[in-house]
Amino acid sequence: ADLSKGERIETICNVARVVSFHDGQQWRFSRDEAKPVRSAMFNRRSVTGNNAKQAWQPQRDDDADSVRVIYVDPDSNTEAYADRRFDTGSGNVVSGEIGIIPIEIKLAGCRDSFQASNRADLEIRRIAYQRRSVMETTLSWNYWIALGGLMLMI
């Protein structure tokens, strides 16, 4: 009863893996789910050379680099944390460490370290892959791919 409407919405969305944002007078929601259809597939027949480049770049200075999932430990009945950090230098995920700018997620009703670790792994993979870019030279028939389209690189 003592929580605001925004805090209630945030709690429900954290459990359901839904992102909420306030747009003027309305709340908007976006569920992160798998895209079953891919736009294109790149293989050795569709690329023109071996000049592929991959990079991980944050877009802003305040982009998150780690995740902290807060849950209740069933043994001690206190708050516990599942921490993950993305190391931009090596491209590896470091378990048990928190970075400079973490995303904090409170899982209401979660009393399981496995569930909290699973959610922390999901969120750190999202951070790792959302800023990854790949540059490759392809044949001209591959220009029809839309921005943000899902593609497979073999």
C-alpha contacts under 8 A as a table, 3 or more apart, distances in Angstrom:
res1	aa1	res2	aa2	distance
3	L	7	E	6.03
3	L	8	R	6.46
4	S	7	E	5.25
4	S	8	R	6.33
5	K	8	R	5.15
5	K	9	I	6.22
6	G	9	I	5.13
6	G	10	E	6.11
7	E	10	E	5.01
7	E	11	T	6.15
8	R	11	T	5.17
8	R	12	I	6.29
9	I	12	I	5.24
9	I	13	C	6.05
9	I	20	S	7.75
10	E	13	C	5.13
10	E	14	N	6.05
10	E	20	S	7.22
11	T	14	N	5.26
11	T	15	V	6.56
11	T	106	K	7.12
11	T	107	L	7.18
11	T	108	A	6.57
12	I	15	V	5.45
12	I	16	A	6.32
13	C	16	A	5.02
13	C	17	R	5.74
13	C	18	V	4.72
13	C	19	V	6.34
13	C	20	S	6.94
14	N	17	R	5.25
14	N	18	V	6.40
14	N	19	V	7.71
14	N	105	I	6.66
14	N	106	K	7.00
14	N	107	L	6.36
15	V	18	V	7.85
15	V	107	L	5.92
15	V	108	A	6.95
17	R	31	R	6.52
17	R	32	D	6.75
18	V	29	F	6.56
18	V	30	S	5.71
18	V	31	R	4.47
18	V	32	D	6.42
19	V	29	F	5.67
19	V	30	S	5.21
19	V	31	R	6.24
19	V	32	D	7.63
20	S	27	W	6.83
20	S	28	R	5.72
20	S	29	F	4.55
20	S	30	S	6.53
21	F	27	W	5.88
21	F	28	R	5.47
21	F	29	F	6.59
22	H	25	Q	7.22
22	H	26	Q	5.94
22	H	27	W	4.60
22	H	28	R	6.18
23	D	26	Q	5.29
23	D	27	W	5.96
23	D	28	R	6.65
35	K	38	R	7.28
35	K	150	L	7.51
37	V	150	L	7.47
38	R	41	M	7.65
38	R	149	G	7.08
38	R	150	L	4.78
38	R	151	M	5.28
38	R	152	L	7.20
39	S	145	I	6.28
39	S	146	A	7.82
39	S	149	G	5.77
39	S	150	L	5.43
39	S	151	M	5.49
40	A	142	N	7.61
40	A	145	I	6.92
40	A	150	L	7.11
40	A	151	M	4.80
40	A	152	L	6.47
41	M	151	M	5.44
41	M	152	L	4.58
41	M	153	M	5.89
41	M	154	I	7.58
42	F	45	R	7.69
42	F	46	S	5.75
42	F	47	V	6.90
42	F	151	M	7.48
42	F	152	L	6.12
42	F	153	M	4.79
42	F	154	I	6.17
43	N	46	S	5.60
43	N	47	V	6.58
43	N	153	M	6.15
43	N	154	I	5.02
44	R	47	V	5.60
44	R	48	T	7.94
44	R	154	I	7.68
45	R	48	T	7.83
46	S	138	T	5.65
46	S	139	L	5.60
46	S	142	N	7.78
47	V	50	N	7.98
47	V	136	E	7.23
47	V	137	T	5.87
47	V	138	T	4.16
47	V	139	L	6.05
48	T	137	T	5.85
48	T	138	T	5.46
48	T	139	L	6.53
49	G	52	A	7.97
49	G	137	T	6.89
51	N	136	E	6.42
51	N	137	T	7.31
52	A	134	V	7.01
52	A	135	M	5.59
52	A	136	E	4.70
52	A	137	T	7.48
53	K	134	V	5.64
53	K	135	M	5.08
53	K	136	E	6.72
54	Q	132	R	7.04
54	Q	133	S	5.66
54	Q	134	V	4.52
54	Q	135	M	6.45
55	A	132	R	5.69
55	A	133	S	5.37
55	A	134	V	6.64
56	W	88	T	7.17
56	W	128	A	7.75
56	W	131	R	5.53
56	W	132	R	4.48
56	W	133	S	6.34
57	Q	131	R	5.68
57	Q	132	R	6.72
57	Q	133	S	7.91
58	P	61	D	7.11
58	P	63	D	6.16
58	P	131	R	6.08
59	Q	63	D	6.91
59	Q	131	R	7.46
60	R	63	D	5.56
62	D	101	I	7.00
63	D	101	I	7.11
64	A	67	V	7.88
64	A	100	I	7.86
64	A	101	I	4.91
64	A	102	P	5.46
64	A	103	I	6.29
64	A	127	I	7.29
65	D	85	R	6.16
65	D	86	F	5.67
65	D	87	D	7.84
65	D	99	G	5.89
65	D	100	I	6.89
65	D	101	I	5.77
65	D	102	P	6.04
65	D	127	I	6.96
66	S	83	D	7.45
66	S	84	R	5.59
66	S	85	R	4.15
66	S	86	F	5.89
66	S	98	I	5.79
66	S	99	G	5.11
66	S	100	I	7.48
66	S	101	I	6.46
66	S	102	P	4.48
66	S	103	I	6.27
66	S	124	I	6.56
66	S	127	I	7.81
67	V	82	A	7.97
67	V	83	D	5.73
67	V	84	R	5.26
67	V	85	R	6.43
67	V	98	I	6.89
67	V	99	G	7.92
67	V	102	P	5.01
67	V	103	I	4.74
67	V	104	E	6.09
67	V	105	I	7.76
67	V	120	A	6.22
67	V	123	E	6.73
67	V	124	I	6.23
68	R	81	Y	6.29
68	R	82	A	5.70
68	R	83	D	4.60
68	R	84	R	6.66
68	R	98	I	7.03
68	R	102	P	6.40
68	R	103	I	6.05
68	R	104	E	4.83
68	R	105	I	6.31
68	R	120	A	6.87
69	V	81	Y	5.56
69	V	82	A	5.09
69	V	83	D	6.52
69	V	104	E	5.89
69	V	105	I	4.81
69	V	106	K	5.96
69	V	107	L	7.07
69	V	116	A	6.20
69	V	117	S	7.78
69	V	119	R	7.41
69	V	120	A	6.03
70	I	79	E	6.59
70	I	80	A	5.87
70	I	81	Y	4.84
70	I	82	A	6.73
70	I	104	E	7.24
70	I	105	I	6.05
70	I	106	K	4.75
70	I	107	L	6.20
70	I	116	A	7.57
71	Y	79	E	5.68
71	Y	80	A	5.46
71	Y	81	Y	6.37
71	Y	106	K	6.34
71	Y	107	L	5.63
71	Y	108	A	7.13
71	Y	109	G	7.76
71	Y	110	C	5.60
71	Y	111	R	6.25
71	Y	112	D	7.67
71	Y	113	S	7.80
71	Y	116	A	6.80
72	V	77	N	5.99
72	V	78	T	5.44
72	V	79	E	4.57
72	V	80	A	5.66
72	V	109	G	7.84
72	V	110	C	6.37
72	V	111	R	5.04
72	V	112	D	7.59
73	D	76	S	5.83
73	D	77	N	5.22
73	D	78	T	5.57
73	D	79	E	6.04
73	D	80	A	5.61
73	D	111	R	5.64
73	D	112	D	6.91
73	D	113	S	7.21
74	P	77	N	5.13
74	P	78	T	7.68
74	P	111	R	5.51
74	P	112	D	7.10
82	A	96	G	6.79
82	A	113	S	7.62
82	A	116	A	6.18
82	A	117	S	5.68
82	A	120	A	6.42
83	D	95	S	6.18
83	D	96	G	4.81
83	D	97	E	5.54
83	D	98	I	5.74
83	D	120	A	6.82
84	R	93	V	6.69
84	R	94	V	5.77
84	R	95	S	4.71
84	R	96	G	5.75
84	R	97	E	5.67
84	R	98	I	6.08
84	R	120	A	6.49
84	R	121	D	7.23
84	R	124	I	6.52
85	R	93	V	5.70
85	R	94	V	5.11
85	R	95	S	6.52
85	R	96	G	7.75
85	R	97	E	5.79
85	R	98	I	5.48
85	R	99	G	5.64
85	R	124	I	7.08
86	F	91	G	6.83
86	F	92	N	6.08
86	F	93	V	4.67
86	F	94	V	6.25
86	F	99	G	7.80
86	F	124	I	6.82
86	F	127	I	7.72
86	F	128	A	6.71
87	D	90	S	5.83
87	D	91	G	5.41
87	D	92	N	5.44
87	D	93	V	6.12
87	D	94	V	6.93
88	T	91	G	5.09
88	T	92	N	7.42
91	G	128	A	7.91
93	V	124	I	7.55
94	V	97	E	6.34
98	I	102	P	6.70
99	G	102	P	5.94
107	L	110	C	5.54
107	L	116	A	7.70
110	C	115	Q	7.37
110	C	116	A	7.33
112	D	115	Q	5.47
112	D	116	A	6.46
113	S	116	A	5.05
113	S	117	S	5.99
114	F	117	S	5.11
114	F	118	N	6.07
115	Q	118	N	5.05
115	Q	119	R	6.28
116	A	119	R	5.19
116	A	120	A	6.17
117	S	120	A	4.99
117	S	121	D	6.10
118	N	121	D	5.16
118	N	122	L	6.30
119	R	122	L	5.05
119	R	123	E	6.23
120	A	123	E	5.21
120	A	124	I	6.14
121	D	124	I	5.26
121	D	125	R	6.16
122	L	125	R	5.28
122	L	126	R	6.34
123	E	126	R	5.00
123	E	127	I	6.40
124	I	127	I	5.01
124	I	128	A	6.12
125	R	128	A	4.93
125	R	129	Y	6.05
126	R	129	Y	5.38
126	R	130	Q	5.80
127	I	130	Q	5.57
127	I	131	R	7.04
128	A	131	R	6.49
128	A	132	R	6.90
129	Y	132	R	5.11
138	T	142	N	6.58
139	L	142	N	6.00
140	S	143	Y	5.84
141	W	144	W	6.94
142	N	145	I	6.43
145	I	149	G	6.36
146	A	149	G	5.28
